[in-house]
Amino acid sequence: MVAAAIDGSPTFGDVGAIHISSGPGISAAPLAQAPLDAATTERTLLPAERYRRGPLWRLRTVGQGYDQGLGALARGYGVDVSD
């Protein structure tokens, strides 16, 4: 899982578009790219998930946002978070 969070009052709507790219190495050209530009009031964003399917690793763009911050994201994945 790849997550991003903003502390304080700004939101990802204030930040603007986020671009995700994936490739076989740091200096290699990206094999896939995805802009995430629909955020409005979210303070935490799950832009992508990395997972294994058979022998291959894959990257899936998600773009799920949470207004309530990082704790809401963690709870969504079953993590017990005390405020």
C-alpha positions, 0 to 999 in steps of 0.5 A, spaced: 500 500 500 502 507 498 499 512 502 499 519 503 497 524 508 496 531 509 497 534 517 493 540 518 487 544 515 490 543 507 487 538 503 489 534 497 484 538 493 488 544 495 494 540 492 492 539 485 493 533 481 498 527 483 501 523 478 503 516 479 508 512 475 511 505 475 517 502 471 523 497 472 528 501 475 530 509 477 533 511 471 528 507 466 522 510 463 515 508 466 511 503 464 505 506 466 502 512 469 496 515 472 494 522 474 489 522 480 486 529 480 479 528 483 480 529 490 477 535 494 476 535 501 480 529 503 486 529 508 489 522 506 489 518 500 491 511 498 493 512 491 496 505 489 496 498 492 502 493 490 501 486 490 503 479 488 499 475 483 502 468 482 510 470 481 508 477 478 508 483 482 503 488 480 501 495 482 494 498 481 491 505 482 486 506 487 485 513 488 481 512 495 481 518 499 479 519 507 476 526 509 478 524 517 485 523 516 490 517 516 486 514 522 480 513 518 485 509 512 488 505 518 481 503 521 479 501 514 484 496 513 483 493 520 488 497 524 486 498 531 487 506 532 486 510 538 485 517 537 
